[in-house]
Amino acid sequence: MATKKTVVSTKPYACNRQIDSIVDSLLATAGDKSEQVREAVAESLFNLGKQEPNMVVSLAVAYLGQHSKHPQPHRVCILNALHRIFTNVEHEFPSDLLSEAVQQCVLELTATKEVIPEWQTAASEVLVALSTKYCNAVMEKLMEKVQPGTTPHFFVVQTLANMAVNNPFAMIPFLPVLLSTLLPQLGSVKLDNMRWVFANAISRFCEAIVEYIANPDRAPDPNVRRETFTAEVTSAYDFMFSNWLMTAKEARLRVAIVDALGNCAQLLAREKLAEQLPRLVHGMLALYKKHPEPFHISRALANVLIAYRQLREPEAPLPLPPQDLEQLLTALLAPDRTVAFLVPRLEGNERSKLAALALLRHIVGACHDALADRSSLILSATKSAISDSSPKVKRALAQAVIVMAAHGYLGLEGGRLLLQFVLQGCADKEAGQLCSNVLQLMSSTVSGSASFLFPTLLEFLIPPEFADAAEAVCRAVHTLFQEQLSPADTVIDYDVAHGLPKPQALLARLLALAGRPSARSGHALRALACLAPNLHENLASLTDLVVPKLCEFLDGDLPDDAQEKWHQLMLKTVKKLGEHLNDVEYVTSLAQQLVEQASAVGRDPAEKQFGNSLAGVLLTYCQRREVVVQLLDSIWTACRHTDPADRAAIAKTAGLVATAHMDSVLERLAAYAKGRDAEGGGGGGGGGIVGFLKKATSSSGASPQERLSVLLACGQVAAQAPKHLLVSRLETDIMRHLRPYLAAKDGGGRESKRALLETLALVAEAVHPSRLGRQDYELKERDEMLKYLQADLREPAMRALRRLQQLRPLPADSEAADLLREAARSVVSLPLDGGVKKAKFDEATEARVTSAVEAAAQLLETLLMEQPTWQQLERLLRLLLDEFAAAVPDLERERALHLAKRLLAAFHQHLLDCLDRPAKPVSRDPDLGGLVGGLVPRVTDPAIPVRELGLRCIELLLKLSLIYYEQEESVNISSSVSVISERLHRSDSNVMFQAVSDVGKLALRVLEPRPQLASLVTACVDGLREPRTDCASAACVLLGNAVKSRGAELYSEVDSLVGLMGTALARLDRDVPARTGLLRAVRSLCQHHLLPVLNCLLHKDLPWPDSDQELWHQLASVDAHKCLTTLLDTLTSALPYEEKADSRKAATKLPQAAVTAIGILSEPECSADAVLGQFYRLLLALSLAASVHCSVDSGANPEAIQLALRRFLAGSGCHEVLEDVTWAELRRGANWQAA
């Protein structure tokens, strides 16, 4: 039953109200159901506690005291945070705060008599942490819970035991009182768990006493002796041995009792120990049969023997019975017999091997000298364990190897097998990390390991079966050079070191291992720097300069394109290496080694591709054509042409070689295209069985995949070719491989199309004037290429378009526009999966889609920068925004706005760079207001990324407006946009529309010129057609603000705006919010320009649709009296009809429109008061108009006249007359004349 907790009154050490509230929130959140949330809260409390420990501790303690009914996980989270603060924060806590913290933790510890481990352990750990510095304060509170005659709480005893281990020197003064209180209660302890905690506590108390006595220099009172505690310890020993040990049934309890007896033995009197030793040892040995895990028993037995050795006189015999003495000393004094016993067990089952290896590891480490003649037997016995496939056995053997290595076993005959085991184990999933650590330990901490590790480790670098150990080998080699090898030991004598690879082979392998920006590359390069003097006499000076810079790149924060940058760095490094070595034969041999190792079976594909690329760089220094051809043939033969990555890699290699051997490369590509891999080329690659097999299969012709490799290689050759050779070789050799694909109807399939696009992009880059250095070059196949590119516009096609459209002759404007439209559509509408039907979207597909979008952005930027005018910017933006800004898929809108933002940013930067130059004259002002108005709906787009992009585009447009009109920035646009941007990430519609309102205010403040205002309002009206309600509402908000605040400036635009608004109103459903906003904007426009709006409406063709009638209603809501007066004046002044040449009368339109308008305005909901105020004038005017129209011969609209009159009478309340107003009656001229 839980006891009532006392609320601890703690006055928080306030620091800052805001921080206090944060801590309070964290403390309240600590009860969250999610364990991850609780861990995060504890981490946050700890971080705050490092800065303000007093404040956090006081609030946490107060919270625990004030919320005594909170569940256990909540309390545990807070206690864990307190534990971390007291453990890790160096701070002197005030005494009052310390007292309250201890008191609260003791309350947590004893709140319930039940044992609840998670909760009470957390409280106990806090007290133990506090006892490190404040032991007296903790003991003062705990001793209140240890009273004579009452069994203390389980966790009170456990906490005291842990405190004794944590701070023995502070606990010793309390032990006499503590033992005198606890020991009398041993007889009343009946439960096993309480016996266990008492035995554990006594054991820890004894350990603390021994620690105290063994370190008198650190002890506060050096006069404390063993005899001080002998009486209490003897009493505890006798009771546990006689009463508890023999009756304990639970294994855990027996182990605790034995451990306590072993520690008590070190404090017994000499005579007592000598008397008890036979019984004690015999009892402990008997327990070995009952416990499968003998560690605790062995430790207790060791403590007993140590105690006896320290206390007995030299001449005193060991008082043990002969049979016990034999069992004890067999293992301790006869290791050779133990080894003989263990060797056969290494041939047994898994459990037998594990036990044998564990014992063997300890015996080799402890009794090496006694096992000198058994080393060969031990090594041979491990062979069966080496071949065992069990992960557990592998781990056990790896642990044994490190001990055996420390005693020179690996340097003996047969020790190489253990080294091979460790290296092969580096590839094992279960034991790989362990084996790698073992090798590192041997190279760093095992004295003398250099004698059998170096240069032997280098033999394992090249064989493919040890490929997974390459990183560990490189790291070990570097460590050996740093920590164990002397300068004389680092020199390698290749004549003596049989089996060691040649210097070129080692250098090739180390370079190939550095193909990725990873830890392995760093280890390989550092090993290369260490071995450099042994590889070439000129290499060390280069590695000392280059390797630190490369390692600095690897150790820093890697960019997103780290792989590509690293690849280029390594290619440049190898190019420098070829120049620096100044040894053509050595460099040629190095290239041969790279190709040979890359072609080895089992080599990693990426490593193979990288090695071939390095070989391609080195071949540029080779002066023998036959060697170049031979290595090209070898690379081509080893290539997996069905793998796109391999095809791309061999193409790049061919391009690298072509920088110095272009004609040879083109000749071999022509041969490969025909299927003659190893024929021709100076006889290279045609010897031996490999050459025979190549010739035997060459007649079958190249496969489609091989021809794709040739196609890609042509592009790379063009990209790398020397300028003076490119033009001639392009027409005669390179284009002939491209023409069949350009002429194919379907492009030859998906892979062929992509390969051709890649090649076209490279060719376009190669012949671009910026690279070729000439403006007059005309590519004959340019139009054909452009036509092909339009069929499949992706990333490589974009790159090709960017260059091809700049070649002579330039395409026509219409052709360029169509091309750009197709380019934008193909990328913006690209599916998320890149058009590939895959069940799962992978990173490779994502990278291709991203690169396509990036290529499209670069294409648009290039087009803009070639003609950096406002008209070109507007044309490109319209191309994107008009078609895609309101697209249905979120992704299309996002990409379109991303491209628009890139264009605006590029143009803005261009204008900033050209501020000092005179501005070029423009034919018309750019439509910045229209662009801003078109982007406003995107600010409330359902997709948050689209909102952000739309806002950033508006920001750039406003900055462009300032530059164009040479205005001073009266408001900080960037800071204002940043504030607005924060709101756009919220889902609250009110917050979003407030953000739109702020965007509108900012735009209206910047777009001061009147033309921009008119285009802004026009674009907002168009934006009302947006199918997404929130987006249309955004346009509506800006429209209303613009017309209301600056409508007076729109006088000249009234006619066009009224027409636009009427059209928009007709398209909007009555229940959409945008309709209401539009009507408000109309009303605002009428308030600024009442008569112009009325005149515009009056001159519209009859009959008027419902939307125009609603516009009349808005006019009436502003000033109905003025409207009616104007209409009456119109009726009075306008001619009701005109006479034709044949004397026929034709009704004019304006009076009919005025009559119709009066009828609309006479409706009760519009202007009832104004109608009654001018009732007689209106009645007379309408009567005369009706009379006149009854007498005309043509042009009259009887229905309109009748409807207007009926509306007027209805609005005036003349319902009895309403029934008589029909056209038939009106036609009775006499009646009307009488009236």
Buried (B, 14 or more C-beta within 10 A) or exposed (E): EEEEBEBBEBEBBEBEEEBBEBBBEBBBBBBBEEEEBBEBBBBBBBEBBBEBBBBBBBBBBBBBBEBBEBEBBBBBBBBBBBBBBBBEBEBEBEEEBBBBBBBBBBBBBBBBEEBEEEBBBBBBBBBBBBBBBBBEBBBBBBBEBBEEEEBBBBBBBBBBBBBBBBBBBBBBBBBEEBBEBBBEBBEEBEEBEBBBBBBBBBBBBBBBBBBBBEEEEEBEEEEBEBEBBBBBBBBBBBBBBEBBBEEBEEBEBBBBBBBBBBBBBBBBBBEBBBEBBBEBBBBBBEBEEEBEEBEBBBBBBEBBBBBBEEBBEEEEEBEBEEEBBEBBEEBEEBBBEBBEBBBEBBEEEEEBBBBBBBBBBBBBBEBBEBBEEBBEEBBBBBBBBBEBEBBBBBBBBBBBBBBBBBBBBBBBEBBBBBBBBBBBBBBBEEBBEBBBBBBBBBBBBBEBBBEBBBBBBBBBBBBEEBBBBBBBBBBBBBBBBEEBBEEEBBEBEEEEBEEBBBBBBBBBBBBBBBBBBBEBBBBBBBBBBBBBBBBBEBBBEBBEEBBEEBBEBBEEEBEEEBBEBBBEBBBEBBBBBBEBBEBEEBBBBBBBBBBBBBBBEEBBEBBBBBBBBBBBBBBBBBEEBBBBBBBBBBBBBBBBBEEBEBBBBBBBBBBBBBBBBBEBBBBBBBBBBBBBBBBBBBEBBBEEEBBEEBBEEBEEEBEEBBBBBBBBBBBBBBBBBEEEEBBEBBEEBBBEBBEBBBEBEEBBEEBBBBBBBBBBBBBBBBBBBEEBEEEEBEBEBBBBBBEBBBEBBBBBBBBBBBBBBBBEEEBEEEBBBEBBEBBBBBBBBBEEBBBEEEEEBEEEBEEBBEBBBBBBBBBBBBBBEEEBBBEBBBBBBBBBBEBBBBBEBBBBBBBBBBBBBBBBBBBBEBBEEEEEEEEEEEEEBBBBBBBBBBBBBBBBBEBBBBBBBBBBBBBBBBBBBBBBBEEEEEEEBEEBBEEBBEBBEEEEEEEBBBBBBBBBBBBBBBBBBBBBBBBBBBBBBBBBBBEBBBBBBBBBBBBBBBBBBBBEBBEEBBEBBBBBBBBBBEEBEEEBEBBBBBBBBBBBBBBBBBBBBBBBBBEBEEEBEEBBBBBBBBBBBBBBBBBBBBBBEBBEEBEBBEEEEEEEBEBBBBBBBBBBBBBBBBBEEBBBEBBEBBBEBBBEBBBBBBBBBBBBBEBBBBEBBBBBBBBBBBBBEBEEEBEEBEBEEBEEEEEBEEE
